[in-house]
Amino acid sequence: IVAVPLWAGQVVTGVSISTWDIVQSLLGLVLLPLAVGLFIRARYAEHAKAWQADLVSVANLALGIALVTGIAVNWSTIKSMFGSWVILTAIVIVALAGVLGALVGVRNAEIRTTTGLVSVFRFASLGLIIVGTQLGGNPDYLGPAITFALIDFVLPFALAVEMSHRRAARTPSAKA
């Protein structure tokens, strides 16, 4: 909440961005839902485990619907990014964020994997919040932001799936 408004003003050029408006958006769209979720989890701790699987399913379904809808609605904007530097730049940023995140847990494989993957996933949502709330969905910024968000989702997700398959292949079967 402190860093994003500071770097957003440096990254976005050609428009005026209000630091306070970004902070308000982040508080309302990121921190408030997190606080409500943590409160409900603490208040209804006895139900938290029972609700978790169903809520994860609902959240995954909502994410899938949002991705499909977002791609469908913005397909021409996304398609216009092919052949631009946006895709290569997004891949480099995603890889760099993953490596830097992994360095946090250099001594522990679980922490390294978690911080590497989580570090990557955190960029896109913040960028989309800024483009949507501060820049009014301006296509000059929306196209690159959506393209980055897709790459920021697909690459780490594919990496996580591959890591899971490799781990499963190394782990002896429970039947053996």
DRENKE-628264 format. One record per atom (N, C-alpha, C): x, y, z; residue in three letters. Coordinates in steps of 0.001 Angstrom, whole numbers, always signed. Layout:
N
+---------+---------+---------+------+
|       u |       v |       w | code |
+---------+---------+---------+------+
|       X |       Y |       Z |  Ala |
...
+---------+---------+---------+------+
This chain:
176
+---------+---------+---------+------+
|       u |       v |       w | code |
+---------+---------+---------+------+
|    +830 |   -1189 |      +0 |  Ile |
|      +0 |      +0 |      +0 |  Ile |
|    +871 |   +1247 |      +0 |  Ile |
|   +2072 |   +1138 |    +537 |  Val |
|   +2987 |   +2272 |    +522 |  Val |
|   +3784 |   +2305 |    -777 |  Val |
|   +4289 |   +1138 |   -1202 |  Ala |
|   +5183 |   +1094 |   -2355 |  Ala |
|   +4467 |   +1325 |   -3682 |  Ala |
|   +3288 |    +739 |   -3856 |  Val |
|   +2608 |    +800 |   -5148 |  Val |
|   +2339 |   +2239 |   -5603 |  Val |
|   +1780 |   +3108 |   -4759 |  Pro |
|   +1562 |   +4479 |   -5227 |  Pro |
|   +2870 |   +5192 |   -5599 |  Pro |
|   +3943 |   +4838 |   -4928 |  Leu |
|   +5221 |   +5477 |   -5239 |  Leu |
|   +5757 |   +5038 |   -6594 |  Leu |
|   +5744 |   +3731 |   -6856 |  Trp |
|   +6286 |   +3293 |   -8143 |  Trp |
|   +5323 |   +3517 |   -9287 |  Trp |
|   +4014 |   +3573 |   -9031 |  Ala |
|   +3049 |   +3797 |  -10111 |  Ala |
|   +3283 |   +5135 |  -10782 |  Ala |
|   +3586 |   +6134 |  -10007 |  Gly |
|   +3875 |   +7450 |  -10566 |  Gly |
|   +5129 |   +7468 |  -11415 |  Gly |
|   +6045 |   +6550 |  -11153 |  Gln |
|   +7277 |   +6467 |  -11924 |  Gln |
|   +7113 |   +5636 |  -13193 |  Gln |
|   +6235 |   +4652 |  -13143 |  Val |
|   +6064 |   +3727 |  -14266 |  Val |
|   +5120 |   +4299 |  -15317 |  Val |
|   +4033 |   +4898 |  -14884 |  Val |
|   +3021 |   +5413 |  -15803 |  Val |
|   +3393 |   +6828 |  -16209 |  Val |
|   +3463 |   +7049 |  -17512 |  Thr |
|   +3806 |   +8380 |  -18013 |  Thr |
|   +2663 |   +8913 |  -18872 |  Thr |
|   +2580 |  +10193 |  -18985 |  Gly |
|   +1593 |  +10824 |  -19851 |  Gly |
|    +251 |  +11109 |  -19204 |  Gly |
|     +57 |  +10676 |  -17966 |  Val |
|   -1189 |  +10966 |  -17253 |  Val |
|    -860 |  +11292 |  -15805 |  Val |
|   -1795 |  +11957 |  -15170 |  Ser |
|   -1626 |  +12290 |  -13765 |  Ser |
|   -2278 |  +11213 |  -12905 |  Ser |
|   -1517 |  +10726 |  -11939 |  Ile |
|   -2027 |   +9690 |  -11039 |  Ile |
|   -2021 |  +10241 |   -9621 |  Ile |
|   -3137 |  +10067 |   -8936 |  Ser |
|   -3265 |  +10540 |   -7572 |  Ser |
|   -2828 |   +9446 |   -6599 |  Ser |
|   -1808 |   +9733 |   -5820 |  Thr |
|   -1313 |   +8775 |   -4837 |  Thr |
|   -2420 |   +8405 |   -3852 |  Thr |
|   -3171 |   +9387 |   -3381 |  Trp |
|   -4236 |   +9119 |   -2428 |  Trp |
|   -5324 |   +8226 |   -3034 |  Trp |
|   -5671 |   +8447 |   -4301 |  Asp |
|   -6675 |   +7609 |   -4954 |  Asp |
|   -6197 |   +6165 |   -5079 |  Asp |
|   -4916 |   +5978 |   -5359 |  Ile |
|   -4358 |   +4626 |   -5437 |  Ile |
|   -4430 |   +3970 |   -4066 |  Ile |
|   -4043 |   +4708 |   -3034 |  Val |
|   -4089 |   +4162 |   -1674 |  Val |
|   -5529 |   +3764 |   -1322 |  Val |
|   -6499 |   +4615 |   -1632 |  Gln |
|   -7900 |   +4297 |   -1352 |  Gln |
|   -8342 |   +3037 |   -2103 |  Gln |
|   -7961 |   +2927 |   -3364 |  Ser |
|   -8321 |   +1741 |   -4149 |  Ser |
|   -7715 |    +485 |   -3548 |  Ser |
|   -6453 |    +558 |   -3167 |  Leu |
|   -5794 |    -607 |   -2584 |  Leu |
|   -6404 |    -979 |   -1235 |  Leu |
|   -6738 |     +26 |    -438 |  Leu |
|   -7377 |    -259 |    +842 |  Leu |
|   -8723 |    -953 |    +636 |  Leu |
|   -9510 |    -454 |    -307 |  Gly |
|  -10838 |   -1003 |    -539 |  Gly |
|  -10853 |   -2329 |   -1280 |  Gly |
|   -9916 |   -2514 |   -2191 |  Leu |
|   -9931 |   -3721 |   -3026 |  Leu |
|   -8985 |   -4820 |   -2556 |  Leu |
|   -8029 |   -4480 |   -1709 |  Val |
|   -7051 |   -5473 |   -1254 |  Val |
|   -7111 |   -5657 |    +256 |  Val |
|   -6884 |   -4582 |    +996 |  Leu |
|   -6766 |   -4696 |   +2442 |  Leu |
|   -8105 |   -4981 |   +3130 |  Leu |
|   -9168 |   -4309 |   +2734 |  Leu |
|  -10474 |   -4524 |   +3365 |  Leu |
|  -10968 |   -5971 |   +3208 |  Leu |
|  -10957 |   -6534 |   +1991 |  Pro |
|  -11374 |   -7942 |   +1878 |  Pro |
|  -10478 |   -8895 |   +2682 |  Pro |
|   -9185 |   -8614 |   +2721 |  Leu |
|   -8279 |   -9438 |   +3521 |  Leu |
|   -8641 |   -9349 |   +5000 |  Leu |
|   -8872 |   -8146 |   +5493 |  Ala |
|   -9219 |   -7954 |   +6903 |  Ala |
|  -10551 |   -8637 |   +7238 |  Ala |
|  -11523 |   -8511 |   +6353 |  Val |
|  -12825 |   -9155 |   +6584 |  Val |
|  -12648 |  -10675 |   +6613 |  Val |
|  -11896 |  -11204 |   +5670 |  Gly |
|  -11653 |  -12640 |   +5635 |  Gly |
|  -10943 |  -13147 |   +6880 |  Gly |
|   -9936 |  -12407 |   +7335 |  Leu |
|   -9220 |  -12803 |   +8551 |  Leu |
|  -10124 |  -12718 |   +9782 |  Leu |
|  -10981 |  -11697 |   +9819 |  Phe |
|  -11920 |  -11567 |  +10930 |  Phe |
|  -12898 |  -12739 |  +10954 |  Phe |
|  -13465 |  -13050 |   +9797 |  Ile |
|  -14423 |  -14159 |   +9731 |  Ile |
|  -13735 |  -15469 |  +10100 |  Ile |
|  -12530 |  -15661 |   +9626 |  Arg |
|  -11791 |  -16886 |   +9959 |  Arg |
|  -11526 |  -16993 |  +11451 |  Arg |
|  -11173 |  -15882 |  +12074 |  Ala |
|  -10922 |  -15892 |  +13518 |  Ala |
|  -12231 |  -16047 |  +14295 |  Ala |
|  -13272 |  -15369 |  +13863 |  Arg |
|  -14553 |  -15395 |  +14567 |  Arg |
|  -15226 |  -16758 |  +14474 |  Arg |
|  -15113 |  -17390 |  +13332 |  Tyr |
|  -15759 |  -18682 |  +13100 |  Tyr |
|  -14712 |  -19773 |  +12870 |  Tyr |
|  -13743 |  -19811 |  +13745 |  Ala |
|  -12627 |  -20753 |  +13608 |  Ala |
|  -13100 |  -22199 |  +13527 |  Ala |
|  -14158 |  -22510 |  +14260 |  Glu |
|  -14654 |  -23895 |  +14265 |  Glu |
|  -15216 |  -24299 |  +12897 |  Glu |
|  -15626 |  -23333 |  +12085 |  His |
|  -16178 |  -23621 |  +10763 |  His |
|  -15150 |  -23449 |   +9647 |  His |
|  -14046 |  -22800 |   +9938 |  Ala |
|  -13081 |  -22436 |   +8897 |  Ala |
|  -12621 |  -23644 |   +8084 |  Ala |
|  -12267 |  -24724 |   +8734 |  Lys |
|  -11798 |  -25922 |   +8015 |  Lys |
|  -12905 |  -26496 |   +7128 |  Lys |
|  -14116 |  -26535 |   +7643 |  Ala |
|  -15232 |  -27098 |   +6877 |  Ala |
|  -15567 |  -26239 |   +5660 |  Ala |
|  -15446 |  -24935 |   +5779 |  Trp |
|  -15784 |  -24026 |   +4690 |  Trp |
|  -14674 |  -23911 |   +3654 |  Trp |
|  -13444 |  -24205 |   +4045 |  Gln |
|  -12288 |  -23926 |   +3194 |  Gln |
|  -12391 |  -24559 |   +1808 |  Gln |
|  -12668 |  -25838 |   +1717 |  Ala |
|  -12708 |  -26513 |    +413 |  Ala |
|  -13759 |  -25896 |    -509 |  Ala |
|  -14948 |  -25637 |     +30 |  Asp |
|  -16012 |  -25051 |    -792 |  Asp |
|  -15656 |  -23629 |   -1231 |  Asp |
|  -15092 |  -22848 |    -327 |  Leu |
|  -14716 |  -21475 |    -673 |  Leu |
|  -13583 |  -21436 |   -1695 |  Leu |
|  -12650 |  -22368 |   -1603 |  Val |
|  -11576 |  -22457 |   -2601 |  Val |
|  -12174 |  -22797 |   -3964 |  Val |
|  -13129 |  -23709 |   -3988 |  Ser |
|  -13794 |  -24066 |   -5246 |  Ser |
|  -14515 |  -22868 |   -5855 |  Ser |
|  -15244 |  -22136 |   -5032 |  Val |
|  -15955 |  -20948 |   -5503 |  Val |
|  -14962 |  -19905 |   -6022 |  Val |
|  -13880 |  -19695 |   -5282 |  Ala |
|  -12870 |  -18715 |   -5698 |  Ala |
|  -12214 |  -19125 |   -7017 |  Ala |
|  -11904 |  -20403 |   -7171 |  Asn |
|  -11302 |  -20876 |   -8422 |  Asn |
|  -12268 |  -20738 |   -9594 |  Asn |
|  -13530 |  -21045 |   -9364 |  Leu |
|  -14537 |  -20880 |  -10409 |  Leu |
|  -14658 |  -19408 |  -10802 |  Leu |
|  -14700 |  -18527 |   -9811 |  Ala |
|  -14787 |  -17087 |  -10082 |  Ala |
|  -13563 |  -16611 |  -10857 |  Ala |
|  -12383 |  -17100 |  -10484 |  Leu |
|  -11160 |  -16728 |  -11205 |  Leu |
|  -11233 |  -17196 |  -12651 |  Leu |
|  -11682 |  -18419 |  -12861 |  Gly |
|  -11810 |  -18935 |  -14226 |  Gly |
|  -12777 |  -18111 |  -15061 |  Gly |
|  -13915 |  -17778 |  -14481 |  Ile |
|  -14905 |  -16957 |  -15194 |  Ile |
|  -14328 |  -15579 |  -15501 |  Ile |
|  -13645 |  -14996 |  -14528 |  Ala |
|  -13042 |  -13672 |  -14741 |  Ala |
|  -11993 |  -13711 |  -15847 |  Ala |
|  -11166 |  -14751 |  -15866 |  Leu |
|  -10137 |  -14863 |  -16904 |  Leu |
|  -10759 |  -15024 |  -18285 |  Leu |
|  -11702 |  -15939 |  -18418 |  Val |
|  -12335 |  -16178 |  -19715 |  Val |
|  -13061 |  -14922 |  -20191 |  Val |
|  -13796 |  -14299 |  -19294 |  Thr |
|  -14529 |  -13080 |  -19652 |  Thr |
|  -13568 |  -11960 |  -20025 |  Thr |
|  -12523 |  -11770 |  -19205 |  Gly |
|  -11539 |  -10723 |  -19482 |  Gly |
|  -10840 |  -10914 |  -20812 |  Gly |
|  -10497 |  -12151 |  -21135 |  Ile |
|   -9844 |  -12436 |  -22418 |  Ile |
|  -10817 |  -12190 |  -23564 |  Ile |
|  -12052 |  -12672 |  -23426 |  Ala |
|  -13038 |  -12507 |  -24491 |  Ala |
|  -13332 |  -11037 |  -24765 |  Ala |
|  -13547 |  -10276 |  -23728 |  Val |
|  -13900 |   -8863 |  -23887 |  Val |
|  -12732 |   -8054 |  -24454 |  Val |
|  -11524 |   -8429 |  -24085 |  Asn |
|  -10351 |   -7645 |  -24473 |  Asn |
|   -9482 |   -8340 |  -25517 |  Asn |
|  -10035 |   -9307 |  -26245 |  Trp |
|   -9227 |  -10084 |  -27173 |  Trp |
|   -8516 |   -9211 |  -28213 |  Trp |
|   -9198 |   -8248 |  -28782 |  Ser |
|   -8555 |   -7414 |  -29805 |  Ser |
|   -7396 |   -6615 |  -29206 |  Ser |
|   -7573 |   -6169 |  -27963 |  Thr |
|   -6500 |   -5432 |  -27289 |  Thr |
|   -5321 |   -6357 |  -27022 |  Thr |
|   -5612 |   -7572 |  -26570 |  Ile |
|   -4547 |   -8544 |  -26299 |  Ile |
|   -3836 |   -8904 |  -27598 |  Ile |
|   -4614 |   -9154 |  -28651 |  Lys |
|   -4050 |   -9528 |  -29945 |  Lys |
|   -3126 |   -8438 |  -30488 |  Lys |
|   -3446 |   -7195 |  -30178 |  Ser |
|   -2615 |   -6091 |  -30675 |  Ser |
|   -1226 |   -6066 |  -30017 |  Ser |
|   -1066 |   -6811 |  -28920 |  Met |
|    +226 |   -6853 |  -28230 |  Met |
|   +1205 |   -7824 |  -28885 |  Met |
|    +680 |   -8754 |  -29719 |  Phe |
|   +1570 |   -9681 |  -30407 |  Phe |
|   +2485 |   -8899 |  -31337 |  Phe |
|   +3753 |   -9209 |  -31286 |  Gly |
|   +4738 |   -8498 |  -32094 |  Gly |
|   +5298 |   -7268 |  -31407 |  Gly |
|   +4765 |   -6927 |  -30239 |  Ser |
|   +5308 |   -5782 |  -29498 |  Ser |
|   +6303 |   -6295 |  -28466 |  Ser |
|   +6919 |   -5386 |  -27789 |  Trp |
|   +7882 |   -5748 |  -26743 |  Trp |
|   +7195 |   -6104 |  -25431 |  Trp |
|   +5895 |   -5928 |  -25362 |  Val |
|   +5157 |   -6157 |  -24116 |  Val |
|   +5314 |   -7604 |  -23645 |  Val |
|   +5162 |   -8554 |  -24542 |  Ile |
|   +5217 |   -9965 |  -24154 |  Ile |
|   +6605 |  -10334 |  -23650 |  Ile |
|   +7635 |   -9958 |  -24385 |  Leu |
|   +9006 |  -10259 |  -23948 |  Leu |
|   +9324 |   -9570 |  -22627 |  Leu |
|   +8920 |   -8323 |  -22501 |  Thr |
|   +9156 |   -7584 |  -21260 |  Thr |
|   +8439 |   -8242 |  -20094 |  Thr |
|   +7198 |   -8674 |  -20307 |  Ala |
|   +6441 |   -9348 |  -19245 |  Ala |
|   +7129 |  -10640 |  -18830 |  Ala |
|   +7618 |  -11411 |  -19787 |  Ile |
|   +8318 |  -12658 |  -19465 |  Ile |
|   +9558 |  -12376 |  -18634 |  Ile |
|  +10314 |  -11356 |  -19010 |  Val |
|  +11526 |  -10995 |  -18258 |  Val |
|  +11169 |  -10555 |  -16841 |  Val |
|  +10141 |   -9730 |  -16694 |  Ile |
|   +9735 |   -9250 |  -15371 |  Ile |
|   +9254 |  -10408 |  -14500 |  Ile |
|   +8463 |  -11304 |  -15076 |  Val |
|   +7962 |  -12456 |  -14328 |  Val |
|   +9125 |  -13335 |  -13875 |  Val |
|  +10063 |  -13603 |  -14773 |  Ala |
|  +11224 |  -14428 |  -14418 |  Ala |
|  +12066 |  -13752 |  -13343 |  Ala |
|  +12302 |  -12464 |  -13489 |  Leu |
|  +13098 |  -11725 |  -12506 |  Leu |
|  +12414 |  -11714 |  -11139 |  Leu |
|  +11103 |  -11484 |  -11120 |  Ala |
|  +10367 |  -11481 |   -9845 |  Ala |
|  +10436 |  -12854 |   -9192 |  Ala |
|  +10324 |  -13900 |   -9991 |  Gly |
|  +10411 |  -15258 |   -9449 |  Gly |
|  +11771 |  -15555 |   -8853 |  Gly |
|  +12813 |  -15155 |   -9550 |  Val |
|  +14179 |  -15385 |   -9055 |  Val |
|  +14423 |  -14574 |   -7780 |  Val |
|  +14034 |  -13313 |   -7778 |  Leu |
|  +14228 |  -12480 |   -6586 |  Leu |
|  +13418 |  -13010 |   -5407 |  Leu |
|  +12199 |  -13456 |   -5669 |  Gly |
|  +11389 |  -14042 |   -4608 |  Gly |
|  +12005 |  -15318 |   -4073 |  Gly |
|  +12552 |  -16125 |   -4959 |  Ala |
|  +13185 |  -17379 |   -4543 |  Ala |
|  +14436 |  -17122 |   -3704 |  Ala |
|  +15110 |  -16032 |   -3965 |  Leu |
|  +16311 |  -15712 |   -3186 |  Leu |
|  +16003 |  -15482 |   -1710 |  Leu |
|  +14767 |  -15084 |   -1416 |  Val |
|  +14370 |  -14873 |     -25 |  Val |
|  +14500 |  -16167 |    +768 |  Val |
|  +14147 |  -17280 |    +140 |  Gly |
|  +14190 |  -18562 |    +836 |  Gly |
|  +15307 |  -19458 |    +361 |  Gly |
|  +16435 |  -18886 |     +71 |  Val |
|  +17532 |  -19628 |    -547 |  Val |
|  +17951 |  -20877 |    +238 |  Val |
|  +17768 |  -20889 |   +1536 |  Arg |
|  +18216 |  -22015 |   +2351 |  Arg |
|  +17157 |  -23091 |   +2568 |  Arg |
|  +15904 |  -22806 |   +2228 |  Asn |
|  +14816 |  -23745 |   +2475 |  Asn |
|  +14001 |  -23900 |   +1199 |  Asn |
|  +13904 |  -25125 |    +685 |  Ala |
|  +13233 |  -25369 |    -598 |  Ala |
|  +11766 |  -24959 |    -584 |  Ala |
|  +11043 |  -25262 |    +486 |  Glu |
|   +9624 |  -24899 |    +544 |  Glu |
|   +9431 |  -23388 |    +536 |  Glu |
|  +10219 |  -22699 |   +1342 |  Ile |
|  +10115 |  -21234 |   +1396 |  Ile |
|  +10545 |  -20636 |     +64 |  Ile |
|  +11604 |  -21164 |    -524 |  Arg |
|  +12092 |  -20666 |   -1813 |  Arg |
|  +11010 |  -20812 |   -2886 |  Arg |
|  +10366 |  -21967 |   -2932 |  Thr |
|   +9310 |  -22198 |   -3920 |  Thr |
|   +8133 |  -21256 |   -3680 |  Thr |
|   +7705 |  -21155 |   -2441 |  Thr |
|   +6557 |  -20308 |   -2111 |  Thr |
|   +6837 |  -18840 |   -2408 |  Thr |
|   +7945 |  -18316 |   -1912 |  Thr |
|   +8223 |  -16888 |   -2122 |  Thr |
|   +8500 |  -16585 |   -3587 |  Thr |
|   +9096 |  -17532 |   -4299 |  Gly |
|   +9335 |  -17320 |   -5728 |  Gly |
|   +8044 |  -17219 |   -6505 |  Gly |
|   +7122 |  -18141 |   -6261 |  Leu |
|   +5854 |  -18129 |   -6995 |  Leu |
|   +4937 |  -16994 |   -6545 |  Leu |
|   +4843 |  -16753 |   -5247 |  Val |
|   +3967 |  -15690 |   -4746 |  Val |
|   +4465 |  -14315 |   -5198 |  Val |
|   +5768 |  -14128 |   -5239 |  Ser |
|   +6327 |  -12843 |   -5687 |  Ser |
|   +5883 |  -12522 |   -7106 |  Ser |
|   +5774 |  -13525 |   -7942 |  Val |
|   +5367 |  -13325 |   -9323 |  Val |
|   +3884 |  -12978 |   -9413 |  Val |
|   +3050 |  -13705 |   -8708 |  Phe |
|   +1602 |  -13526 |   -8816 |  Phe |
|   +1118 |  -12175 |   -8303 |  Phe |
|   +1869 |  -11468 |   -7525 |  Arg |
|   +1380 |  -10244 |   -6883 |  Arg |
|   +1400 |   -9018 |   -7778 |  Arg |
|   +2146 |   -9016 |   -8854 |  Phe |
|   +2281 |   -7813 |   -9671 |  Phe |
|   +1036 |   -7453 |  -10467 |  Phe |
|    +461 |   -8408 |  -11158 |  Ala |
|    -588 |   -8127 |  -12136 |  Ala |
|   -1827 |   -7510 |  -11521 |  Ala |
|   -2286 |   -8039 |  -10399 |  Ser |
|   -3524 |   -7515 |   -9826 |  Ser |
|   -3381 |   -6053 |   -9441 |  Ser |
|   -2241 |   -5690 |   -8916 |  Leu |
|   -2036 |   -4289 |   -8548 |  Leu |
|   -2024 |   -3393 |   -9786 |  Leu |
|   -1385 |   -3848 |  -10826 |  Gly |
|   -1365 |   -3070 |  -12069 |  Gly |
|   -2755 |   -2894 |  -12653 |  Gly |
|   -3547 |   -3955 |  -12623 |  Leu |
|   -4909 |   -3858 |  -13153 |  Leu |
|   -5774 |   -2938 |  -12298 |  Leu |
|   -5557 |   -2952 |  -10991 |  Ile |
|   -6291 |   -2029 |  -10118 |  Ile |
|   -5976 |    -593 |  -10503 |  Ile |
|   -4713 |    -302 |  -10712 |  Ile |
|   -4319 |   +1068 |  -11067 |  Ile |
|   -4880 |   +1462 |  -12429 |  Ile |
|   -4748 |    +583 |  -13431 |  Val |
|   -5266 |    +900 |  -14760 |  Val |
|   -6785 |   +1083 |  -14717 |  Val |
|   -7471 |    +216 |  -13986 |  Gly |
|   -8925 |    +302 |  -13928 |  Gly |
|   -9436 |   +1493 |  -13154 |  Gly |
|   -8809 |   +1785 |  -12009 |  Thr |
|   -9334 |   +2852 |  -11156 |  Thr |
|   -8738 |   +4220 |  -11454 |  Thr |
|   -7500 |   +4275 |  -11808 |  Gln |
|   -6840 |   +5559 |  -11988 |  Gln |
|   -6792 |   +6038 |  -13439 |  Gln |
|   -6766 |   +5079 |  -14352 |  Leu |
|   -6602 |   +5453 |  -15756 |  Leu |
|   -7864 |   +5203 |  -16575 |  Leu |
|   -8958 |   +4874 |  -15887 |  Gly |
|  -10244 |   +4715 |  -16549 |  Gly |
|  -10261 |   +3646 |  -17633 |  Gly |
|   -9416 |   +2634 |  -17507 |  Gly |
|   -9379 |   +1574 |  -18512 |  Gly |
|   -8830 |   +2037 |  -19847 |  Gly |
|   -7991 |   +3064 |  -19841 |  Asn |
|   -7385 |   +3601 |  -21060 |  Asn |
|   -6727 |   +2470 |  -21858 |  Asn |
|   -7126 |   +2264 |  -23117 |  Pro |
|   -6588 |   +1165 |  -23917 |  Pro |
|   -5065 |   +1209 |  -24082 |  Pro |
|   -4478 |   +2413 |  -24035 |  Asp |
|   -3027 |   +2514 |  -24151 |  Asp |
|   -2319 |   +1800 |  -23001 |  Asp |
|   -2978 |   +1733 |  -21858 |  Tyr |
|   -2415 |   +1059 |  -20685 |  Tyr |
|   -3075 |    -294 |  -20439 |  Tyr |
|   -4343 |    -419 |  -20828 |  Leu |
|   -5087 |   -1648 |  -20562 |  Leu |
|   -4525 |   -2837 |  -21338 |  Leu |
|   -4194 |   -2636 |  -22601 |  Gly |
|   -3650 |   -3724 |  -23418 |  Gly |
|   -2394 |   -4330 |  -22815 |  Gly |
|   -1381 |   -3512 |  -22554 |  Pro |
|    -187 |   -4066 |  -21921 |  Pro |
|    -468 |   -4655 |  -20537 |  Pro |
|   -1364 |   -4033 |  -19770 |  Ala |
|   -1656 |   -4533 |  -18417 |  Ala |
|   -2329 |   -5901 |  -18466 |  Ala |
|   -3284 |   -6082 |  -19360 |  Ile |
|   -3968 |   -7367 |  -19477 |  Ile |
|   -3007 |   -8433 |  -19999 |  Ile |
|   -2212 |   -8067 |  -20987 |  Thr |
|   -1234 |   -9012 |  -21523 |  Thr |
|    -260 |   -9431 |  -20437 |  Thr |
|    +233 |   -8469 |  -19671 |  Phe |
|   +1129 |   -8793 |  -18565 |  Phe |
|    +431 |   -9685 |  -17549 |  Phe |
|    -818 |   -9365 |  -17220 |  Ala |
|   -1553 |  -10153 |  -16229 |  Ala |
|   -1713 |  -11605 |  -16687 |  Ala |
|   -1975 |  -11807 |  -17969 |  Leu |
|   -2086 |  -13172 |  -18480 |  Leu |
|    -760 |  -13920 |  -18379 |  Leu |
|    +308 |  -13270 |  -18783 |  Ile |
|   +1624 |  -13900 |  -18701 |  Ile |
|   +1996 |  -14129 |  -17242 |  Ile |
|   +1655 |  -13164 |  -16400 |  Asp |
|   +1949 |  -13252 |  -14968 |  Asp |
|   +1145 |  -14363 |  -14302 |  Asp |
|     +57 |  -14769 |  -14913 |  Phe |
|    -734 |  -15886 |  -14380 |  Phe |
|    -286 |  -17213 |  -14994 |  Phe |
|    -160 |  -17248 |  -16304 |  Val |
|     +97 |  -18501 |  -17011 |  Val |
|   +1491 |  -19055 |  -16720 |  Val |
|   +2521 |  -18236 |  -16774 |  Leu |
|   +3880 |  -18749 |  -16572 |  Leu |
|   +4095 |  -19357 |  -15183 |  Leu |
|   +3788 |  -18641 |  -14097 |  Pro |
|   +3986 |  -19267 |  -12790 |  Pro |
|   +3057 |  -20451 |  -12555 |  Pro |
|   +1846 |  -20393 |  -13115 |  Phe |
|    +926 |  -21521 |  -12963 |  Phe |
|   +1499 |  -22753 |  -13656 |  Phe |
|   +1990 |  -22577 |  -14872 |  Ala |
|   +2602 |  -23699 |  -15597 |  Ala |
|   +3827 |  -24219 |  -14852 |  Ala |
|   +4622 |  -23316 |  -14301 |  Leu |
|   +5793 |  -23722 |  -13526 |  Leu |
|   +5375 |  -24509 |  -12287 |  Leu |
|   +4342 |  -24048 |  -11602 |  Ala |
|   +3866 |  -24742 |  -10402 |  Ala |
|   +3352 |  -26139 |  -10748 |  Ala |
|   +2628 |  -26265 |  -11854 |  Val |
|   +2138 |  -27577 |  -12283 |  Val |
|   +3312 |  -28494 |  -12598 |  Val |
|   +4297 |  -27981 |  -13320 |  Glu |
|   +5479 |  -28785 |  -13652 |  Glu |
|   +6238 |  -29205 |  -12394 |  Glu |
|   +6397 |  -28291 |  -11464 |  Met |
|   +7081 |  -28620 |  -10210 |  Met |
|   +6307 |  -29690 |   -9451 |  Met |
|   +4997 |  -29608 |   -9470 |  Ser |
|   +4163 |  -30599 |   -8798 |  Ser |
|   +4329 |  -31972 |   -9441 |  Ser |
|   +4353 |  -32012 |  -10769 |  His |
|   +4547 |  -33287 |  -11462 |  His |
|   +5916 |  -33891 |  -11145 |  His |
|   +6929 |  -33062 |  -11138 |  Arg |
|   +8278 |  -33560 |  -10830 |  Arg |
|   +8369 |  -34073 |   -9397 |  Arg |
|   +7731 |  -33350 |   -8481 |  Arg |
|   +7750 |  -33788 |   -7085 |  Arg |
|   +7009 |  -35112 |   -6937 |  Arg |
|   +5870 |  -35236 |   -7607 |  Ala |
|   +5104 |  -36483 |   -7540 |  Ala |
|   +5902 |  -37642 |   -8124 |  Ala |
|   +6675 |  -37373 |   -9175 |  Ala |
|   +7482 |  -38428 |   -9790 |  Ala |
|   +8611 |  -38878 |   -8867 |  Ala |
|   +9125 |  -37967 |   -8030 |  Arg |
|  +10223 |  -38297 |   -7116 |  Arg |
|   +9719 |  -38963 |   -5843 |  Arg |
|   +8470 |  -38686 |   -5461 |  Thr |
|   +7917 |  -39217 |   -4221 |  Thr |
|   +7423 |  -40632 |   -4448 |  Thr |
|   +7868 |  -41576 |   -3598 |  Pro |
|   +7382 |  -42949 |   -3757 |  Pro |
|   +5862 |  -43010 |   -3573 |  Pro |
|   +5225 |  -43843 |   -4332 |  Ser |
|   +3769 |  -43989 |   -4276 |  Ser |
|   +3354 |  -44573 |   -2944 |  Ser |
|   +2182 |  -44209 |   -2472 |  Ala |
|   +1664 |  -44713 |   -1209 |  Ala |
|   +1334 |  -46204 |   -1318 |  Ala |
|   +1089 |  -46669 |   -2556 |  Lys |
|    +749 |  -48065 |   -2772 |  Lys |
|   +1977 |  -48966 |   -2711 |  Lys |
|   +3142 |  -48445 |   -2952 |  Ala |
|   +4371 |  -49238 |   -3024 |  Ala |
|   +4823 |  -49739 |   -1676 |  Ala |
+---------+---------+---------+------+
